[in-house]
């Protein structure tokens, strides 16, 4: 999981995936649902590789369901503002 070791690479990668999904016509709600599922997977199976991921992991650990949806939505907004390669 080398992509997770560098915050800039990780957010660029996620931004590209969100952009590709939107370009393919995937509805925003479906993308958000997938983001929550990815967040759940990462929280259960991947150790944070940097400070930013540690903060997200800690927030995810204490968040309720609706808060996790909000966190996933915020991460989606963040990665869409970053330039993709």
N, CA, C and O atoms as a printed pandas DataFrame, in Angstrom:
     atom_number atom_name residue_name chain_id  residue_number  x_coord  y_coord  z_coord
0              1         N          UNK        A               1    0.828   -1.195    0.000
1              2        CA          UNK        A               1    0.000    0.000    0.000
2              3         C          UNK        A               1    0.869    1.254    0.000
3              4         O          UNK        A               1    0.665    2.147    0.822
4              5         N          UNK        A               2    1.827    1.328   -0.906
5              6        CA          UNK        A               2    2.719    2.460   -0.984
6              7         C          UNK        A               2    2.015    3.788   -1.182
7              8         O          UNK        A               2    2.489    4.816   -0.699
8              9         N          UNK        A               3    0.893    3.786   -1.884
9             10        CA          UNK        A               3    0.146    5.025   -2.150
10            11         C          UNK        A               3   -0.298    5.694   -0.856
11            12         O          UNK        A               3   -0.468    6.913   -0.816
12            13         N          UNK        A               4   -0.488    4.915    0.197
13            14        CA          UNK        A               4   -0.954    5.475    1.460
14            15         C          UNK        A               4    0.157    6.128    2.274
15            16         O          UNK        A               4   -0.127    6.822    3.251
16            17         N          UNK        A               5    1.398    5.924    1.898
17            18        CA          UNK        A               5    2.505    6.466    2.683
18            19         C          UNK        A               5    2.696    7.960    2.478
19            20         O          UNK        A               5    3.247    8.633    3.349
20            21         N          UNK        A               6    2.254    8.489    1.350
21            22        CA          UNK        A               6    2.428    9.901    1.050
22            23         C          UNK        A               6    1.057   10.555    0.906
23            24         O          UNK        A               6    0.269   10.166    0.044
24            25         N          UNK        A               7    0.775   11.540    1.745
25            26        CA          UNK        A               7   -0.538   12.197    1.767
26            27         C          UNK        A               7   -0.886   12.805    0.414
27            28         O          UNK        A               7   -2.015   12.653   -0.054
28            29         N          UNK        A               8    0.052   13.483   -0.215
29            30        CA          UNK        A               8   -0.211   14.134   -1.505
30            31         C          UNK        A               8   -0.544   13.102   -2.581
31            32         O          UNK        A               8   -1.466   13.307   -3.371
32            33         N          UNK        A               9    0.194   12.001   -2.616
33            34        CA          UNK        A               9   -0.098   10.950   -3.594
34            35         C          UNK        A               9   -1.461   10.322   -3.331
35            36         O          UNK        A               9   -2.220   10.044   -4.259
36            37         N          UNK        A              10   -1.757   10.104   -2.059
37            38        CA          UNK        A              10   -3.022    9.466   -1.692
38            39         C          UNK        A              10   -4.206   10.342   -2.080
39            40         O          UNK        A              10   -5.171    9.860   -2.672
40            41         N          UNK        A              11   -4.133   11.638   -1.744
41            42        CA          UNK        A              11   -5.254   12.518   -2.072
42            43         C          UNK        A              11   -5.364   12.734   -3.571
43            44         O          UNK        A              11   -6.471   12.869   -4.092
44            45         N          UNK        A              12   -4.245   12.769   -4.273
45            46        CA          UNK        A              12   -4.277   12.887   -5.734
46            47         C          UNK        A              12   -4.939   11.655   -6.351
47            48         O          UNK        A              12   -5.771   11.769   -7.250
48            49         N          UNK        A              13   -4.556   10.476   -5.854
49            50        CA          UNK        A              13   -5.145    9.226   -6.330
50            51         C          UNK        A              13   -6.655    9.205   -6.083
51            52         O          UNK        A              13   -7.429    8.870   -6.979
52            53         N          UNK        A              14   -7.062    9.560   -4.881
53            54        CA          UNK        A              14   -8.500    9.577   -4.566
54            55         C          UNK        A              14   -9.236   10.583   -5.436
55            56         O          UNK        A              14  -10.328   10.302   -5.931
56            57         N          UNK        A              15   -8.643   11.750   -5.621
57            58        CA          UNK        A              15   -9.265   12.770   -6.465
58            59         C          UNK        A              15   -9.481   12.268   -7.874
59            60         O          UNK        A              15  -10.525   12.527   -8.473
60            61         N          UNK        A              16   -8.508   11.554   -8.410
61            62        CA          UNK        A              16   -8.640   11.005   -9.758
62            63         C          UNK        A              16   -9.754    9.963   -9.809
63            64         O          UNK        A              16  -10.512    9.910  -10.778
64            65         N          UNK        A              17   -9.855    9.136   -8.771
65            66        CA          UNK        A              17  -10.905    8.111   -8.737
66            67         C          UNK        A              17  -12.299    8.736   -8.676
67            68         O          UNK        A              17  -13.224    8.276   -9.345
68            69         N          UNK        A              18  -12.438    9.782   -7.873
69            70        CA          UNK        A              18  -13.728   10.477   -7.775
70            71         C          UNK        A              18  -14.065   11.126   -9.119
71            72         O          UNK        A              18  -15.201   11.049   -9.587
72            73         N          UNK        A              19  -13.079   11.759   -9.728
73            74        CA          UNK        A              19  -13.283   12.396  -11.026
74            75         C          UNK        A              19  -13.688   11.374  -12.087
75            76         O          UNK        A              19  -14.607   11.616  -12.870
76            77         N          UNK        A              20  -13.004   10.241  -12.109
77            78        CA          UNK        A              20  -13.331    9.179  -13.066
78            79         C          UNK        A              20  -14.749    8.657  -12.844
79            80         O          UNK        A              20  -15.482    8.417  -13.803
80            81         N          UNK        A              21  -15.130    8.484  -11.591
81            82        CA          UNK        A              21  -16.479    7.996  -11.292
82            83         C          UNK        A              21  -17.528    9.000  -11.767
83            84         O          UNK        A              21  -18.528    8.617  -12.374
84            85         N          UNK        A              22  -17.299   10.283  -11.491
85            86        CA          UNK        A              22  -18.237   11.314  -11.941
86            87         C          UNK        A              22  -18.326   11.343  -13.461
87            88         O          UNK        A              22  -19.417   11.432  -14.024
88            89         N          UNK        A              23  -17.163   11.266  -14.126
89            90        CA          UNK        A              23  -17.135   11.278  -15.596
90            91         C          UNK        A              23  -17.858   10.081  -16.185
91            92         O          UNK        A              23  -18.374   10.147  -17.300
92            93         N          UNK        A              24  -17.896    8.988  -15.436
93            94        CA          UNK        A              24  -18.589    7.781  -15.891
94            95         C          UNK        A              24  -20.078    7.821  -15.590
95            96         O          UNK        A              24  -20.812    6.900  -15.948
96            97         N          UNK        A              25  -20.528    8.887  -14.931
97            98        CA          UNK        A              25  -21.947    9.040  -14.642
98            99         C          UNK        A              25  -22.406    8.428  -13.332
99           100         O          UNK        A              25  -23.607    8.279  -13.106
100          101         N          UNK        A              26  -21.477    8.075  -12.475
101          102        CA          UNK        A              26  -21.850    7.509  -11.176
102          103         C          UNK        A              26  -22.468    8.625  -10.327
103          104         O          UNK        A              26  -21.868    9.690  -10.176
104          105         N          UNK        A              27  -23.666    8.388   -9.770
105          106        CA          UNK        A              27  -24.314    9.421   -8.948
106          107         C          UNK        A              27  -23.500    9.752   -7.689
107          108         O          UNK        A              27  -22.817    8.897   -7.125
108          109         N          UNK        A              28  -23.595   11.011   -7.272
109          110        CA          UNK        A              28  -22.852   11.485   -6.109
110          111         C          UNK        A              28  -23.140   10.639   -4.873
111          112         O          UNK        A              28  -22.217   10.314   -4.126
112          113         N          UNK        A              29  -24.385   10.280   -4.645
113          114        CA          UNK        A              29  -24.745    9.470   -3.465
114          115         C          UNK        A              29  -24.035    8.121   -3.485
115          116         O          UNK        A              29  -23.621    7.616   -2.442
116          117         N          UNK        A              30  -23.898    7.540   -4.675
117          118        CA          UNK        A              30  -23.223    6.247   -4.779
118          119         C          UNK        A              30  -21.723    6.408   -4.499
119          120         O          UNK        A              30  -21.115    5.547   -3.864
120          121         N          UNK        A              31  -21.136    7.497   -4.967
121          122        CA          UNK        A              31  -19.727    7.762   -4.704
122          123         C          UNK        A              31  -19.517    7.965   -3.202
123          124         O          UNK        A              31  -18.552    7.455   -2.633
124          125         N          UNK        A              32  -20.411    8.703   -2.572
125          126        CA          UNK        A              32  -20.310    8.939   -1.128
126          127         C          UNK        A              32  -20.454    7.631   -0.348
127          128         O          UNK        A              32  -19.748    7.413    0.637
128          129         N          UNK        A              33  -21.362    6.767   -0.782
129          130        CA          UNK        A              33  -21.539    5.476   -0.117
130          131         C          UNK        A              33  -20.265    4.644   -0.246
131          132         O          UNK        A              33  -19.837    4.005    0.714
132          133         N          UNK        A              34  -19.665    4.655   -1.431
133          134        CA          UNK        A              34  -18.411    3.927   -1.645
134          135         C          UNK        A              34  -17.303    4.518   -0.768
135          136         O          UNK        A              34  -16.470    3.779   -0.245
136          137         N          UNK        A              35  -17.289    5.840   -0.604
137          138        CA          UNK        A              35  -16.269    6.490    0.230
138          139         C          UNK        A              35  -16.379    6.026    1.680
139          140         O          UNK        A              35  -15.362    5.807    2.339
140          141         N          UNK        A              36  -17.598    5.876    2.179
141          142        CA          UNK        A              36  -17.802    5.386    3.544
142          143         C          UNK        A              36  -17.325    3.933    3.652
143          144         O          UNK        A              36  -16.686    3.561    4.636
144          145         N          UNK        A              37  -17.632    3.123    2.655
145          146        CA          UNK        A              37  -17.201    1.726    2.677
146          147         C          UNK        A              37  -15.676    1.624    2.644
147          148         O          UNK        A              37  -15.087    0.789    3.331
148          149         N          UNK        A              38  -15.045    2.478    1.843
149          150        CA          UNK        A              38  -13.580    2.492    1.794
150          151         C          UNK        A              38  -13.026    2.942    3.144
151          152         O          UNK        A              38  -12.044    2.383    3.634
152          153         N          UNK        A              39  -13.654    3.946    3.739
153          154        CA          UNK        A              39  -13.227    4.398    5.067
154          155         C          UNK        A              39  -13.316    3.287    6.095
155          156         O          UNK        A              39  -12.416    3.126    6.919
156          157         N          UNK        A              40  -14.398    2.518    6.052
157          158        CA          UNK        A              40  -14.552    1.390    6.978
158          159         C          UNK        A              40  -13.456    0.352    6.756
159          160         O          UNK        A              40  -12.866   -0.155    7.710
160          161         N          UNK        A              41  -13.189    0.041    5.490
161          162        CA          UNK        A              41  -12.142   -0.934    5.178
162          163         C          UNK        A              41  -10.788   -0.453    5.690
163          164         O          UNK        A              41  -10.073   -1.198    6.360
164          165         N          UNK        A              42  -10.441    0.787    5.376
165          166        CA          UNK        A              42   -9.147    1.324    5.806
166          167         C          UNK        A              42   -9.028    1.331    7.329
167          168         O          UNK        A              42   -7.978    0.994    7.876
168          169         N          UNK        A              43  -10.112    1.718    8.011
169          170        CA          UNK        A              43  -10.081    1.780    9.475
170          171         C          UNK        A              43   -9.835    0.401   10.094
171          172         O          UNK        A              43   -9.166    0.289   11.121
172          173         N          UNK        A              44  -10.374   -0.636    9.471
173          174        CA          UNK        A              44  -10.257   -1.984   10.018
174          175         C          UNK        A              44   -8.980   -2.706    9.596
175          176         O          UNK        A              44   -8.499   -3.587   10.310
176          177         N          UNK        A              45   -8.426   -2.335    8.435
177          178        CA          UNK        A              45   -7.376   -3.162    7.852
178          179         C          UNK        A              45   -6.041   -2.488    7.563
179          180         O          UNK        A              45   -5.071   -3.170    7.235
180          181         N          UNK        A              46   -5.971   -1.174    7.678
181          182        CA          UNK        A              46   -4.751   -0.474    7.277
182          183         C          UNK        A              46   -4.295    0.456    8.393
183          184         O          UNK        A              46   -5.076    1.255    8.910
184          185         N          UNK        A              47   -3.025    0.342    8.757
185          186        CA          UNK        A              47   -2.447    1.252    9.741
186          187         C          UNK        A              47   -2.138    2.586    9.059
187          188         O          UNK        A              47   -1.571    2.600    7.966
188          189         N          UNK        A              48   -2.499    3.695    9.684
189          190        CA          UNK        A              48   -2.184    5.007    9.109
190          191         C          UNK        A              48   -0.675    5.137    8.864
191          192         O          UNK        A              48    0.140    4.720    9.687
192          193         N          UNK        A              49   -0.326    5.722    7.720
193          194        CA          UNK        A              49    1.073    5.826    7.318
194          195         C          UNK        A              49    1.669    7.219    7.524
195          196         O          UNK        A              49    2.870    7.417    7.342
196          197         N          UNK        A              50    0.822    8.185    7.906
197          198        CA          UNK        A              50    1.318    9.541    8.118
198          199         C          UNK        A              50    0.388   10.266    9.096
199          200         O          UNK        A              50   -0.645    9.730    9.497
200          201         N          UNK        A              51    0.766   11.481    9.469
201          202        CA          UNK        A              51    0.001   12.222   10.481
202          203         C          UNK        A              51   -1.433   12.501   10.038
203          204         O          UNK        A              51   -2.362   12.406   10.840
204          205         N          UNK        A              52   -1.614   12.842    8.776
205          206        CA          UNK        A              52   -2.950   13.159    8.285
206          207         C          UNK        A              52   -3.867   11.932    8.354
207          208         O          UNK        A              52   -5.024   12.030    8.764
208          209         N          UNK        A              53   -3.342   10.801    7.955
209          210        CA          UNK        A              53   -4.134    9.574    8.019
210          211         C          UNK        A              53   -4.426    9.186    9.463
211          212         O          UNK        A              53   -5.485    8.627    9.745
212          213         N          UNK        A              54   -3.506    9.471   10.382
213          214        CA          UNK        A              54   -3.733    9.182   11.802
214          215         C          UNK        A              54   -4.902   10.014   12.321
215          216         O          UNK        A              54   -5.751    9.506   13.054
216          217         N          UNK        A              55   -4.949   11.289   11.942
217          218        CA          UNK        A              55   -6.048   12.155   12.369
218          219         C          UNK        A              55   -7.375   11.621   11.822
219          220         O          UNK        A              55   -8.357   11.520   12.558
220          221         N          UNK        A              56   -7.401   11.280   10.535
221          222        CA          UNK        A              56   -8.630   10.726    9.956
222          223         C          UNK        A              56   -9.030    9.423   10.651
223          224         O          UNK        A              56  -10.208    9.193   10.922
224          225         N          UNK        A              57   -8.046    8.580   10.933
225          226        CA          UNK        A              57   -8.319    7.313   11.608
226          227         C          UNK        A              57   -8.903    7.539   13.005
227          228         O          UNK        A              57   -9.861    6.876   13.404
228          229         N          UNK        A              58   -8.318    8.476   13.732
229          230        CA          UNK        A              58   -8.812    8.776   15.078
230          231         C          UNK        A              58  -10.220    9.358   15.040
231          232         O          UNK        A              58  -11.061    9.004   15.866
232          233         N          UNK        A              59  -10.479   10.243   14.090
233          234        CA          UNK        A              59  -11.827   10.807   13.954
234          235         C          UNK        A              59  -12.827    9.719   13.574
235          236         O          UNK        A              59  -13.928    9.664   14.121
236          237         N          UNK        A              60  -12.440    8.854   12.637
237          238        CA          UNK        A              60  -13.314    7.769   12.183
238          239         C          UNK        A              60  -13.672    6.849   13.354
239          240         O          UNK        A              60  -14.806    6.382   13.462
240          241         N          UNK        A              61  -12.709    6.600   14.214
241          242        CA          UNK        A              61  -12.907    5.682   15.334
242          243         C          UNK        A              61  -13.965    6.178   16.321
243          244         O          UNK        A              61  -14.637    5.369   16.961
244          245         N          UNK        A              62  -14.115    7.479   16.449
245          246        CA          UNK        A              62  -15.077    8.016   17.419
246          247         C          UNK        A              62  -16.367    8.500   16.768
247          248         O          UNK        A              62  -17.301    8.894   17.467
248          249         N          UNK        A              63  -16.430    8.475   15.451
249          250        CA          UNK        A              63  -17.582    9.019   14.732
250          251         C          UNK        A              63  -18.767    8.054   14.734
251          252         O          UNK        A              63  -18.605    6.835   14.687
252          253         N          UNK        A              64  -19.955    8.638   14.789
253          254        CA          UNK        A              64  -21.198    7.889   14.590
254          255         C          UNK        A              64  -21.412    7.727   13.079
255          256         O          UNK        A              64  -20.677    8.310   12.282
256          257         N          UNK        A              65  -22.404    6.947   12.691
257          258        CA          UNK        A              65  -22.657    6.666   11.276
258          259         C          UNK        A              65  -22.801    7.946   10.451
259          260         O          UNK        A              65  -22.167    8.074    9.403
260          261         N          UNK        A              66  -23.614    8.882   10.902
261          262        CA          UNK        A              66  -23.828   10.111   10.131
262          263         C          UNK        A              66  -22.571   10.970   10.088
263          264         O          UNK        A              66  -22.335   11.682    9.112
264          265         N          UNK        A              67  -21.771   10.906   11.136
265          266        CA          UNK        A              67  -20.515   11.653   11.163
266          267         C          UNK        A              67  -19.494   11.038   10.199
267          268         O          UNK        A              67  -18.709   11.756    9.580
268          269         N          UNK        A              68  -19.509    9.709   10.075
269          270        CA          UNK        A              68  -18.630    9.048    9.108
270          271         C          UNK        A              68  -19.012    9.452    7.691
271          272         O          UNK        A              68  -18.143    9.666    6.845
272          273         N          UNK        A              69  -20.313    9.555    7.433
273          274        CA          UNK        A              69  -20.764   10.007    6.118
274          275         C          UNK        A              69  -20.293   11.432    5.854
275          276         O          UNK        A              69  -19.888   11.763    4.740
276          277         N          UNK        A              70  -20.349   12.268    6.880
277          278        CA          UNK        A              70  -19.888   13.647    6.739
278          279         C          UNK        A              70  -18.371   13.692    6.515
279          280         O          UNK        A              70  -17.891   14.457    5.678
280          281         N          UNK        A              71  -17.623   12.881    7.254
281          282        CA          UNK        A              71  -16.169   12.824    7.064
282          283         C          UNK        A              71  -15.823   12.367    5.647
283          284         O          UNK        A              71  -14.957   12.953    4.997
284          285         N          UNK        A              72  -16.488   11.336    5.179
285          286        CA          UNK        A              72  -16.235   10.834    3.830
286          287         C          UNK        A              72  -16.561   11.914    2.801
287          288         O          UNK        A              72  -15.820   12.091    1.835
288          289         N          UNK        A              73  -17.646   12.625    2.997
289          290        CA          UNK        A              73  -18.017   13.706    2.092
290          291         C          UNK        A              73  -16.973   14.819    2.095
291          292         O          UNK        A              73  -16.631   15.356    1.041
292          293         N          UNK        A              74  -16.471   15.162    3.271
293          294        CA          UNK        A              74  -15.435   16.200    3.380
294          295         C          UNK        A              74  -14.144   15.762    2.690
295          296         O          UNK        A              74  -13.503   16.564    2.011
296          297         N          UNK        A              75  -13.762   14.501    2.858
297          298        CA          UNK        A              75  -12.559   14.008    2.193
298          299         C          UNK        A              75  -12.757   14.066    0.678
299          300         O          UNK        A              75  -11.834   14.435   -0.048
300          301         N          UNK        A              76  -13.941   13.710    0.197
301          302        CA          UNK        A              76  -14.221   13.802   -1.237
302          303         C          UNK        A              76  -14.063   15.234   -1.735
303          304         O          UNK        A              76  -13.473   15.465   -2.791
304          305         N          UNK        A              77  -14.584   16.190   -0.982
305          306        CA          UNK        A              77  -14.437   17.594   -1.377
306          307         C          UNK        A              77  -12.971   18.003   -1.387
307          308         O          UNK        A              77  -12.522   18.697   -2.299
308          309         N          UNK        A              78  -12.235   17.580   -0.386
309          310        CA          UNK        A              78  -10.819   17.918   -0.286
310          311         C          UNK        A              78  -10.044   17.395   -1.495
311          312         O          UNK        A              78   -9.281   18.136   -2.115
312          313         N          UNK        A              79  -10.239   16.134   -1.825
313          314        CA          UNK        A              79   -9.450   15.538   -2.907
314          315         C          UNK        A              79   -9.848   16.069   -4.269
315          316         O          UNK        A              79   -9.045   16.037   -5.202
316          317         N          UNK        A              80  -11.074   16.557   -4.402
317          318        CA          UNK        A              80  -11.498   17.125   -5.673
318          319         C          UNK        A              80  -10.908   18.505   -5.910
319          320         O          UNK        A              80  -10.871   18.971   -7.049
320          321         N          UNK        A              81  -10.448   19.163   -4.863
321          322        CA          UNK        A              81   -9.832   20.482   -5.004
322          323         C          UNK        A              81   -8.369   20.394   -5.375
323          324         O          UNK        A              81   -7.777   21.386   -5.801
324          325         N          UNK        A              82   -7.775   19.220   -5.219
325          326        CA          UNK        A              82   -6.343   19.029   -5.516
326          327         C          UNK        A              82   -6.178   18.670   -6.979
327          328         O          UNK        A              82   -7.008   17.958   -7.544
328          329         N          UNK        A              83   -5.111   19.158   -7.598
329          330        CA          UNK        A              83   -4.854   18.769   -8.988
330          331         C          UNK        A              83   -4.524   17.283   -9.069
331          332         O          UNK        A              83   -3.848   16.747   -8.191
332          333         N          UNK        A              84   -4.991   16.626  -10.107
333          334        CA          UNK        A              84   -4.708   15.211  -10.307
334          335         C          UNK        A              84   -3.692   15.058  -11.420
335          336         O          UNK        A              84   -3.570   15.920  -12.290
336          337         N          UNK        A              85   -2.969   13.963  -11.383
337          338        CA          UNK        A              85   -1.935   13.700  -12.404
338          339         C          UNK        A              85   -2.507   12.903  -13.545
339          340         O          UNK        A              85   -1.791   12.585  -14.495
